[in-house]
Amino acid sequence: MLCFSACFSALAAPVLITPGEVRGALGGSVSVPCQYREGYQTYKKYWCRGAGWSTCSKVAETAGMEAEVKSGRVSIRDNHTLSTFTVTMGNLTLEDPGTYWCGINKGGNDPTSLVNITVLPDAKGKSLFCSASVPFLLCIVCSGIWMNMRDKRSSREMQPADVVRTATNFQTVG
């Protein structure tokens, strides 16, 4: 039974695994790892664009070897040892967002996996600024909460005489 379960799992496992969605900044680059199952090392790998696999147009394709292949702003390199080919799109433009596919040229029904590419405005753009500033703002808010809690705790620990002394030492700067 264990053998059947392991064999069934291997058959049910996808041939290609991709991140599904990748984001990059305008003018920057993105790298998309496309991991494949053992046994597909010598097949040609490709990157195509289109809403559906059957209608997508190839942007770049390997020759079944590990050498990097460049096609305009796109490069594709296969690593047989890691069973992964990586697609890099450079100098991203506002025309680049969309649906892409990692594929293995098997002839007929190729194994494929969908990847959505999103291009964010550059550092001057609002979207990238907001997404980059959220962790910073969260840090500031958390620090403020922590300091407020610390101050409340220390004021509870103070004796009434200390509170009076602190209030009388308070000066207004004007």
C-alpha positions as CSV (number, residue, x, y, z in Angstrom):
1,M,0.0,0.0,0.0
2,L,2.9,2.4,0.8
3,C,4.4,1.8,-2.6
4,F,1.1,2.5,-4.3
5,S,0.7,5.7,-2.3
6,A,4.2,6.9,-3.1
7,C,3.9,6.0,-6.8
8,F,0.5,7.8,-7.0
9,S,1.9,10.9,-5.4
10,A,4.8,11.0,-7.9
11,L,2.3,10.7,-10.8
12,A,0.0,13.4,-9.3
13,A,2.9,15.9,-8.7
14,P,3.0,18.7,-11.2
15,V,5.8,18.6,-13.8
16,L,6.5,22.3,-13.4
17,I,6.3,24.5,-10.3
18,T,6.5,28.3,-10.6
19,P,5.8,31.2,-8.1
20,G,2.5,32.0,-9.8
21,E,3.0,35.8,-9.5
22,V,6.1,37.9,-9.7
23,R,6.4,41.7,-9.2
24,G,9.1,44.0,-10.4
25,A,9.7,47.8,-10.5
26,L,9.5,49.8,-13.7
27,G,12.9,49.8,-15.3
28,G,14.1,46.9,-13.1
29,S,14.1,43.2,-13.7
30,V,12.4,40.0,-12.5
31,S,13.7,36.5,-12.3
32,V,11.2,33.6,-12.5
33,P,12.4,30.1,-11.4
34,C,10.6,27.3,-13.1
35,Q,11.3,24.0,-11.3
36,Y,10.7,20.7,-13.2
37,R,10.6,17.1,-12.3
38,E,13.5,14.8,-12.8
39,G,13.8,13.3,-16.3
40,Y,13.1,16.6,-18.2
41,Q,16.7,17.9,-18.2
42,T,17.4,17.5,-21.9
43,Y,14.1,18.9,-23.2
44,K,13.9,22.4,-24.6
45,K,12.4,24.9,-22.0
46,Y,10.6,28.1,-23.0
47,W,8.9,31.3,-21.8
48,C,5.8,32.4,-23.6
49,R,3.2,35.2,-23.2
50,G,-0.5,34.9,-23.6
51,A,-3.8,34.4,-21.8
52,G,-3.8,30.7,-22.5
53,W,-1.0,28.2,-23.1
54,S,-2.4,27.1,-26.5
55,T,-2.4,30.7,-27.8
56,C,0.8,32.1,-26.2
57,S,3.7,33.2,-28.3
58,K,7.2,32.1,-27.3
59,V,9.5,34.9,-26.1
60,A,12.6,32.8,-25.4
61,E,13.6,29.1,-25.6
62,T,16.6,27.0,-24.6
63,A,18.2,24.5,-26.9
64,G,17.9,21.7,-24.3
65,M,21.3,22.6,-22.9
66,E,22.4,24.7,-19.9
67,A,23.7,27.7,-22.0
68,E,22.0,31.0,-21.4
69,V,19.8,32.1,-24.3
70,K,19.0,35.8,-24.8
71,S,16.1,37.2,-26.7
72,G,15.9,41.0,-26.5
73,R,15.3,41.9,-22.8
74,V,14.6,38.3,-21.8
75,S,17.1,35.6,-21.0
76,I,16.5,32.0,-20.1
77,R,19.0,29.5,-18.5
78,D,18.5,25.9,-17.6
79,N,20.3,24.2,-14.7
80,H,20.0,20.5,-15.1
81,T,21.5,19.7,-11.7
82,L,18.8,21.7,-9.9
83,S,16.1,20.8,-12.4
84,T,15.2,24.5,-12.7
85,F,15.3,26.9,-15.5
86,T,15.2,30.6,-14.8
87,V,13.7,33.4,-16.9
88,T,14.9,36.9,-16.4
89,M,13.1,39.9,-17.9
90,G,15.2,43.1,-17.8
91,N,14.4,46.8,-18.1
92,L,10.7,46.3,-17.3
93,T,8.2,48.5,-19.1
94,L,4.5,49.2,-18.7
95,E,3.8,46.9,-21.6
96,D,5.3,43.9,-19.8
97,P,2.6,43.0,-17.2
98,G,0.5,40.1,-18.1
99,T,0.2,36.3,-18.2
100,Y,3.3,34.2,-19.1
101,W,4.0,30.5,-19.1
102,C,7.0,28.4,-18.3
103,G,6.9,25.4,-20.6
104,I,8.8,22.3,-21.5
105,N,8.8,21.5,-25.2
106,K,7.7,17.8,-25.2
107,G,5.8,17.9,-28.4
108,G,2.0,17.9,-28.2
109,N,0.7,18.6,-24.8
110,D,3.6,20.4,-23.2
111,P,3.9,20.6,-19.4
112,T,3.3,24.3,-18.5
113,S,2.9,26.6,-15.5
114,L,1.3,30.0,-15.4
115,V,3.1,33.1,-14.1
116,N,1.5,36.6,-13.7
117,I,4.0,39.4,-14.1
118,T,3.1,42.8,-12.4
119,V,5.2,45.9,-13.0
120,L,5.1,48.6,-10.2
121,P,5.9,52.2,-10.8
122,D,9.5,53.2,-10.0
123,A,10.7,54.6,-6.7
124,K,9.0,58.0,-7.5
125,G,5.7,56.2,-8.1
126,K,3.0,56.0,-5.4
127,S,2.4,52.3,-5.4
128,L,6.1,51.3,-4.7
129,F,6.4,54.1,-2.1
130,C,3.4,52.9,-0.2
131,S,4.4,49.3,-0.3
132,A,7.9,50.2,0.8
133,S,6.8,52.5,3.6
134,V,4.2,50.2,5.2
135,P,6.8,48.2,7.2
136,F,8.5,51.5,8.2
137,L,5.2,53.0,9.4
138,L,4.3,49.8,11.2
139,C,7.6,49.9,13.0
140,I,6.9,53.5,14.1
141,V,3.4,52.7,15.3
142,C,4.6,49.7,17.3
143,S,7.4,51.8,18.8
144,G,4.9,54.4,19.8
145,I,2.7,51.8,21.4
146,W,5.6,50.2,23.3
147,M,6.8,53.6,24.6
148,N,3.3,54.5,25.7
149,M,2.9,51.2,27.5
150,R,6.4,51.7,29.1
151,D,5.5,55.2,30.3
152,K,2.2,54.0,31.7
153,R,3.9,51.2,33.6
154,S,6.6,53.4,35.0
155,S,4.0,56.1,36.1
156,R,2.1,53.4,38.0
157,E,5.3,52.4,39.7
158,M,6.0,55.9,40.8
159,Q,5.1,57.1,44.3
160,P,2.6,60.0,44.8
161,A,5.5,62.2,46.0
162,D,7.4,61.5,42.7
163,V,4.4,62.5,40.6
164,V,4.1,65.8,42.5
165,R,7.8,66.4,42.2
166,T,7.7,65.7,38.5
167,A,4.7,68.0,38.0
168,T,6.4,70.9,39.8
169,N,9.6,70.4,37.8
170,F,7.7,70.7,34.5
171,Q,8.6,73.9,32.6
172,T,6.8,75.4,29.6
173,V,9.1,76.3,26.7
174,G,7.7,79.2,24.8
